[in-house]
């Protein structure tokens, strides 16, 4: 019998879900332009084993050296037309074995003083990234993919239902 650390890998999204999430991300992030080779290499093959693929070279893992059952998140650095560091994240919420898709723009780390010559450009980049994050999440939601946004909505609805009882 598998231990709880190993069986947690059962909640990894399917190959179809992962491929669809990457395709939708890339379509939005590079809308109207070519997809850089580095991002295109992150598109999973037509047929693949999700656990094997995510534990291979395509994804970064947290923790990096953990067995699949102990991995908290997988990250694909896909970027966008203006910022190469934006990532597709597949992560587990605390105390739950499911994996959810989200976009990590790293914008919290991008700072410039208001009087800096970089301030306006940086704010425009953050706004661009925020628009992309919302559009990609909306595309994933419309496709029925498991997202952080839908997960949180479900948790809020469950809490409200418990409160009414």
Secondary structure as UniProt FT lines:
FT   HELIX           4..7
FT   HELIX           8..11
FT   HELIX           15..29
FT   TURN            30..32
FT   HELIX           37..40
FT   TURN            41..42
FT   HELIX           50..54
FT   TURN            55..58
FT   STRAND          60..62
FT   TURN            64..65
FT   HELIX           68..70
FT   STRAND          73..77
FT   TURN            84..85
FT   STRAND          87..92
FT   TURN            94..95
FT   STRAND          99..104
FT   HELIX           107..109
FT   TURN            114..115
FT   TURN            117..118
FT   HELIX           119..142
FT   TURN            143..144
FT   HELIX           148..164
//
